[in-house]
Amino acid sequence: MAVESQSQKQQGPGKDSTKDDVKASVDCPNCGTAQKLKYKNCKRCGWDLSAPAAWLPDWKWHLKTLGIIYAVLIVAYFLISAWLKQLKPPLEIRDIPKEATPWLNK
């Protein structure tokens, strides 16, 4: 015998409420309780569910953020390269020995 969920027991046997509940519910941003879409306030904490989000990123924010990330990566690359050049031999060697690549000796 399959175990029924609490919501299926309340609605009765044979009704599949999982599809409807997923589409018609939203979580409260304050307490995390699942609420139906028709509710304007959270039934647990009273949070206003009809209020728009406080902030949504736009394309300018994304452009600025990606620009900062790329700039940091480029600076890090050059700093690490400069640091590696200062290492003592043989750690600064970057040439591939000819014995390791015989197909390039032609």
Helices and strands as residue ranges (DSSP letters): H 6-11, H 18-23, E 25-27, E 34-36, H 59-85, G 102-104
